[in-house]
Amino acid sequence: MSDQTKSTANTPMEKKKAVLWPLIFTFFIGFVLLDPLQRHASRLEWALLILGVVCFYALYITALLYWYKRGVALWAIAGVCLLGFLFAPFNLGAALFIIYATSFLPHVVRGELGLTAGLIALILAIVGLESWLFHLHWVFWAYSTGYAVVLGTGGMYAARQTIAAEKMAQLAERERIARDLHDVLGHTLSVIILKAELAGKLLDLDAQKAKSEIADVEKISREALAEVRQTIRGYLTEGLQAELERAKSTLETAGVAVECHAAKLGITPVQESVLALVLREAVTNVVRHAQARNCRLDLQQVNGACRLEIQDDGRGGSHPEGYGMRGMRERIEALGGTFLQDVHAGTKLTITLPLTANAGAQTG
């Protein structure tokens, strides 16, 4: 298991440890030691009991610390069960060893129904056989079986719920990474293709200009590599103002006249990053699909909110929402903003994000 998966999976277990430690201590003081106290056990019996308790703590700590390593944890649980079997003939409190082993088992096997039921059934079968062979008091068998069934079933349900939550989190993370790579690479590769096509057309007409375009392709490719590395590190953009300049350059290269009005707004870094990525995706769509001649970019503060408009005079028209458009909408809505699309005369995107209470606008 990778360190990242281990870290994600450990969160519920850390809470479980915090709850279990006082319970472990309380149960052992109040239950395991009660039987020898009532019987006035010998010194040898007390020595063996203390040794058994020490061994239990060592095994149970091992299971708690290495529960994500199935082999290690299962051997630790087997050791706890063995302590229960060994102490059962002269200490009814040994049922607690069985209870702890069977309650922890579902978390180790990740809530697998067949494996959990099979292992608990095997442990209880040994408990029943030992009770019959040694004529043990019914309390040992009843406590072991009753608690094992109840806690084992509950533990299996909790483990399965935890696994389902982990899978949902992993799926959401994969979707986020896919959106990030789409936003970064989709725009950059479109610009590279555009400039490469332009260089091909200029090759026979203006070799010097074609050479300049090829140099731009090399430069953009290097920038794309840097952007991918930044994306992996979590730094997705250079900022909204830089993205506006890049958008203007991209549109002009594609032969689209650009009108840009931008105010410097007091937005958070997260909002700035999301707006930059949305702008990048929108401009990529204009270059790829719109067949536009003009495009207007407008960033202003309106009624206490940040508003970004991207409007082109292209073909517009309604069409199914693609992956990039859906990604833009999800990003904006996740920050409490709105994402509106008007395709009646070209395409007009209106994105609004709430400004923080102390954020002011500085026009420039």
C-alpha positions as CSV (number, residue, x, y, z in Angstrom):
1,M,0.0,0.0,0.0
2,S,1.4,3.4,-1.0
3,D,2.1,6.1,1.6
4,Q,-0.7,8.2,0.3
5,T,-3.2,5.3,0.5
6,K,-1.9,4.4,4.0
7,S,-2.4,8.0,5.1
8,T,-5.9,8.2,3.7
9,A,-6.9,4.9,5.2
10,N,-5.4,5.6,8.6
11,T,-7.8,8.5,9.4
12,P,-10.7,6.3,10.7
13,M,-8.3,4.0,12.5
14,E,-6.7,6.9,14.4
15,K,-10.1,7.7,15.8
16,K,-10.6,4.0,16.6
17,K,-7.3,3.9,18.5
18,A,-8.3,7.0,20.6
19,V,-11.5,5.3,21.6
20,L,-10.1,1.8,22.2
21,W,-7.2,2.6,24.5
22,P,-9.3,3.5,27.6
23,L,-11.7,0.7,26.8
24,I,-8.9,-1.8,26.7
25,F,-7.5,-0.7,30.0
26,T,-11.0,-0.6,31.7
27,F,-12.0,-4.0,30.4
28,F,-8.8,-5.7,31.6
29,I,-8.9,-4.2,35.0
30,G,-12.6,-4.9,35.5
31,F,-13.0,-8.2,33.7
32,V,-9.7,-10.2,33.2
33,L,-8.4,-9.5,36.7
34,L,-11.8,-10.1,38.4
35,D,-11.7,-13.9,38.2
36,P,-8.3,-14.5,39.9
37,L,-9.2,-11.9,42.5
38,Q,-12.3,-13.8,43.4
39,R,-10.5,-17.1,43.5
40,H,-7.5,-15.9,45.4
41,A,-5.2,-17.2,42.7
42,S,-1.6,-18.4,43.3
43,R,1.5,-16.3,42.6
44,L,2.2,-18.5,39.6
45,E,-1.2,-17.8,38.2
46,W,-0.8,-14.1,38.7
47,A,2.6,-14.1,37.0
48,L,1.2,-16.0,34.0
49,L,-1.8,-13.6,33.9
50,I,0.4,-10.5,33.9
51,L,2.6,-12.1,31.2
52,G,-0.5,-12.8,29.1
53,V,-1.7,-9.2,29.5
54,V,1.7,-7.9,28.4
55,C,1.6,-10.2,25.4
56,F,-1.9,-9.1,24.6
57,Y,-0.9,-5.4,24.6
58,A,2.1,-6.1,22.4
59,L,0.0,-8.1,19.9
60,Y,-2.9,-5.6,19.9
61,I,-0.6,-2.6,19.5
62,T,1.0,-4.4,16.5
63,A,-2.5,-5.0,15.0
64,L,-3.4,-1.3,15.5
65,L,-0.2,0.0,14.0
66,Y,0.0,-2.4,11.1
67,W,-3.6,-3.1,10.4
68,Y,-3.2,-2.1,6.8
69,K,-0.6,-5.0,6.4
70,R,-3.0,-7.9,6.4
71,G,-0.4,-10.6,7.0
72,V,1.1,-8.9,10.1
73,A,-2.2,-8.0,11.6
74,L,-3.7,-11.4,11.1
75,W,-0.8,-13.0,12.8
76,A,-1.2,-10.6,15.7
77,I,-4.9,-11.4,16.0
78,A,-4.1,-15.1,15.9
79,G,-1.8,-14.5,18.8
80,V,-4.5,-12.7,20.8
81,C,-6.9,-15.7,20.1
82,L,-4.2,-18.1,21.2
83,L,-3.9,-16.2,24.5
84,G,-7.7,-16.6,25.0
85,F,-7.6,-20.3,24.3
86,L,-4.6,-20.8,26.7
87,F,-6.1,-18.8,29.6
88,A,-9.7,-20.0,29.2
89,P,-9.4,-23.2,31.4
90,F,-8.5,-21.2,34.5
91,N,-9.7,-17.6,33.8
92,L,-13.2,-16.9,32.4
93,G,-12.0,-13.3,31.6
94,A,-10.1,-14.9,28.7
95,A,-13.3,-14.4,26.7
96,L,-12.1,-10.8,26.4
97,F,-9.2,-11.9,24.2
98,I,-11.6,-13.6,21.8
99,I,-13.9,-10.5,21.8
100,Y,-11.1,-8.1,20.9
101,A,-9.8,-10.4,18.2
102,T,-13.1,-10.9,16.5
103,S,-14.1,-7.2,16.7
104,F,-10.9,-6.1,15.1
105,L,-10.7,-8.8,12.5
106,P,-13.2,-7.2,10.0
107,H,-11.1,-4.0,9.7
108,V,-8.0,-6.1,8.9
109,V,-9.7,-8.0,6.1
110,R,-11.3,-4.8,4.8
111,G,-14.9,-6.0,5.5
112,E,-14.8,-8.9,3.0
113,L,-18.0,-10.8,3.9
114,G,-16.8,-14.4,3.2
115,L,-13.4,-14.0,4.8
116,T,-14.7,-12.2,7.9
117,A,-17.5,-14.7,8.5
118,G,-15.2,-17.7,7.8
119,L,-12.5,-16.5,10.2
120,I,-14.9,-15.6,13.0
121,A,-16.7,-18.9,12.5
122,L,-13.3,-20.7,12.8
123,I,-12.5,-18.9,16.1
124,L,-15.9,-19.6,17.6
125,A,-15.7,-23.3,16.5
126,I,-12.4,-23.6,18.5
127,V,-14.1,-21.8,21.4
128,G,-17.0,-24.3,21.3
129,L,-14.6,-27.3,21.0
130,E,-12.5,-26.1,23.9
131,S,-15.5,-25.4,26.1
132,W,-16.8,-28.9,25.4
133,L,-13.4,-30.7,25.9
134,F,-12.5,-28.9,29.2
135,H,-16.1,-28.5,30.5
136,L,-15.6,-24.7,30.7
137,H,-18.2,-22.5,32.4
138,W,-20.9,-21.4,30.0
139,V,-20.0,-17.7,30.6
140,F,-16.8,-18.1,28.5
141,W,-18.6,-19.6,25.5
142,A,-21.6,-17.3,25.8
143,Y,-19.6,-14.0,26.1
144,S,-17.2,-15.0,23.4
145,T,-19.9,-16.0,20.9
146,G,-22.4,-13.3,21.7
147,Y,-19.9,-10.4,21.5
148,A,-18.0,-11.9,18.6
149,V,-21.2,-12.1,16.5
150,V,-22.4,-8.6,17.4
151,L,-19.1,-6.8,17.2
152,G,-17.9,-8.7,14.2
153,T,-21.0,-7.8,12.3
154,G,-20.8,-4.2,13.3
155,G,-17.1,-4.1,12.5
156,M,-17.7,-5.6,9.1
157,Y,-20.4,-3.0,8.3
158,A,-18.1,-0.1,9.6
159,A,-15.2,-1.4,7.5
160,R,-17.3,-1.7,4.4
161,Q,-18.6,1.9,4.9
162,T,-15.0,3.2,5.4
163,I,-13.9,1.4,2.2
164,A,-16.8,2.9,0.2
165,A,-15.9,6.4,1.5
166,E,-12.3,5.8,0.5
167,K,-13.2,4.7,-3.0
168,M,-15.5,7.7,-3.4
169,A,-12.6,10.0,-2.3
170,Q,-10.2,8.3,-4.7
171,L,-12.7,8.6,-7.6
172,A,-13.2,12.3,-6.8
173,E,-9.4,12.8,-6.7
174,R,-9.0,11.0,-10.1
175,E,-11.6,13.2,-11.6
176,R,-9.9,16.3,-10.3
177,I,-6.6,15.2,-11.7
178,A,-8.2,14.5,-15.1
179,R,-9.8,17.9,-15.1
180,D,-6.5,19.6,-14.2
181,L,-4.6,17.8,-17.0
182,H,-7.4,18.4,-19.5
183,D,-7.4,22.2,-18.6
184,V,-3.6,22.4,-18.8
185,L,-2.8,20.2,-21.8
186,G,-5.9,20.8,-23.9
187,H,-5.2,24.5,-24.2
188,T,-1.5,24.2,-24.8
189,L,-1.7,21.5,-27.4
190,S,-4.3,23.5,-29.2
191,V,-1.9,26.4,-29.4
192,I,0.9,24.2,-30.6
193,I,-1.2,22.7,-33.3
194,L,-2.4,26.2,-34.4
195,K,1.2,27.5,-34.6
196,A,2.4,24.4,-36.4
197,E,-0.3,24.8,-39.0
198,L,0.5,28.5,-39.4
199,A,4.2,27.7,-39.8
200,G,3.4,25.1,-42.5
201,K,1.4,27.7,-44.4
202,L,4.2,30.3,-44.1
203,L,7.0,28.0,-45.0
204,D,7.0,28.8,-48.7
205,L,5.7,32.4,-48.3
206,D,7.9,33.8,-45.5
207,A,10.5,31.4,-44.2
208,Q,11.7,33.8,-41.5
209,K,8.1,34.1,-40.1
210,A,7.7,30.3,-40.3
211,K,11.0,29.9,-38.4
212,S,9.6,32.3,-35.7
213,E,6.4,30.3,-35.3
214,I,8.4,27.1,-35.0
215,A,10.5,28.8,-32.3
216,D,7.2,29.7,-30.5
217,V,6.1,26.0,-30.7
218,E,9.3,25.0,-29.0
219,K,8.9,27.7,-26.3
220,I,5.2,26.7,-25.7
221,S,6.2,23.1,-25.5
222,R,8.7,23.8,-22.8
223,E,6.1,25.9,-21.0
224,A,3.6,23.0,-21.2
225,L,6.2,20.7,-19.6
226,A,6.6,23.3,-16.8
227,E,2.9,23.6,-16.4
228,V,2.4,19.8,-16.1
229,R,5.1,19.8,-13.4
230,Q,3.3,22.7,-11.6
231,T,0.0,20.9,-11.9
232,I,1.5,17.8,-10.3
233,R,2.8,20.0,-7.5
234,G,-0.6,21.7,-7.1
235,Y,0.4,25.0,-8.6
236,L,-2.0,25.0,-11.6
237,T,-1.6,28.6,-13.0
238,E,0.7,31.6,-12.9
239,G,-2.2,33.8,-12.0
240,L,-5.3,35.3,-13.6
241,Q,-3.5,38.3,-15.1
242,A,-0.9,36.1,-16.8
243,E,-3.6,33.9,-18.1
244,L,-5.5,36.9,-19.6
245,E,-2.3,37.9,-21.4
246,R,-1.9,34.4,-22.7
247,A,-5.5,34.2,-23.8
248,K,-5.1,37.5,-25.8
249,S,-2.0,36.1,-27.5
250,T,-3.6,32.8,-28.3
251,L,-6.7,34.4,-29.8
252,E,-4.7,36.9,-31.8
253,T,-2.6,34.1,-33.2
254,A,-5.8,32.3,-34.3
255,G,-6.8,35.5,-36.1
256,V,-9.5,36.5,-33.6
257,A,-9.7,40.2,-32.7
258,V,-9.6,40.6,-28.9
259,E,-11.2,43.2,-26.7
260,C,-10.1,42.9,-23.1
261,H,-11.2,44.8,-20.0
262,A,-9.8,43.5,-16.6
263,A,-9.9,45.0,-13.1
264,K,-7.6,43.8,-10.3
265,L,-9.9,42.2,-7.8
266,G,-9.4,41.1,-4.3
267,I,-10.0,37.4,-4.9
268,T,-8.5,34.4,-3.0
269,P,-5.7,32.4,-4.6
270,V,-8.1,29.4,-5.0
271,Q,-10.6,31.6,-6.9
272,E,-7.9,33.1,-9.0
273,S,-6.6,29.6,-9.9
274,V,-10.1,28.4,-10.9
275,L,-10.9,31.5,-12.9
276,A,-7.6,31.2,-14.8
277,L,-8.3,27.6,-15.6
278,V,-11.9,28.4,-16.7
279,L,-10.6,31.2,-18.9
280,R,-8.0,28.9,-20.5
281,E,-10.7,26.2,-21.3
282,A,-13.1,28.9,-22.7
283,V,-10.4,30.4,-25.0
284,T,-9.4,26.9,-26.1
285,N,-13.1,26.3,-27.1
286,V,-13.2,29.6,-29.0
287,V,-10.1,28.7,-31.0
288,R,-11.1,25.1,-31.7
289,H,-14.8,25.3,-32.3
290,A,-16.3,28.8,-32.4
291,Q,-15.1,30.0,-35.9
292,A,-15.2,33.5,-34.3
293,R,-13.8,36.7,-35.6
294,N,-14.1,38.7,-32.4
295,C,-13.9,37.8,-28.7
296,R,-14.5,40.0,-25.6
297,L,-12.9,39.3,-22.3
298,D,-14.3,41.2,-19.3
299,L,-13.4,40.9,-15.7
300,Q,-15.1,43.2,-13.2
301,Q,-16.6,43.5,-9.8
302,V,-20.4,43.6,-9.9
303,N,-22.7,43.8,-6.9
304,G,-20.0,42.5,-4.5
305,A,-19.1,39.6,-6.7
306,C,-16.4,38.9,-9.3
307,R,-17.8,38.5,-12.8
308,L,-15.9,37.1,-15.7
309,E,-17.4,37.2,-19.2
310,I,-16.1,35.5,-22.3
311,Q,-18.1,36.4,-25.4
312,D,-17.4,35.5,-29.1
313,D,-19.3,36.1,-32.3
314,G,-18.9,32.5,-33.5
315,R,-21.4,30.0,-34.6
316,G,-22.9,29.4,-31.1
317,G,-25.8,26.9,-31.1
318,S,-26.8,24.4,-28.5
319,H,-24.8,21.2,-28.1
320,P,-24.2,18.6,-25.4
321,E,-22.0,19.7,-22.6
322,G,-18.6,18.3,-23.1
323,Y,-16.0,17.2,-20.5
324,G,-14.2,20.6,-20.4
325,M,-17.4,22.6,-20.0
326,R,-18.7,20.3,-17.3
327,G,-15.3,20.6,-15.5
328,M,-15.6,24.4,-15.6
329,R,-19.1,24.4,-14.2
330,E,-18.1,22.0,-11.4
331,R,-15.1,24.1,-10.4
332,I,-17.2,27.3,-10.2
333,E,-20.1,25.8,-8.4
334,A,-17.8,24.2,-5.9
335,L,-16.7,27.7,-4.8
336,G,-20.3,28.9,-4.5
337,G,-20.4,30.7,-7.8
338,T,-22.6,30.5,-10.9
339,F,-21.8,29.5,-14.5
340,L,-24.1,30.7,-17.2
341,Q,-23.9,29.9,-21.0
342,D,-25.8,31.9,-23.7
343,V,-25.5,30.5,-27.2
344,H,-28.1,32.6,-29.1
345,A,-25.6,35.0,-30.8
346,G,-22.3,33.3,-30.7
347,T,-21.3,32.1,-27.2
348,K,-21.3,34.1,-24.0
349,L,-20.1,32.6,-20.8
350,T,-20.8,34.5,-17.5
351,I,-19.0,33.3,-14.4
352,T,-19.5,34.9,-11.0
353,L,-17.8,34.2,-7.8
354,P,-18.5,35.8,-4.4
355,L,-15.9,38.1,-3.1
356,T,-14.8,37.9,0.5
357,A,-16.1,40.5,3.0
358,N,-12.8,42.4,3.1
359,A,-12.0,42.1,-0.6
360,G,-12.0,45.3,-2.4
361,A,-11.5,46.1,-6.1
362,Q,-8.7,48.0,-7.5
363,T,-9.3,49.1,-11.0
364,G,-6.4,49.1,-13.4
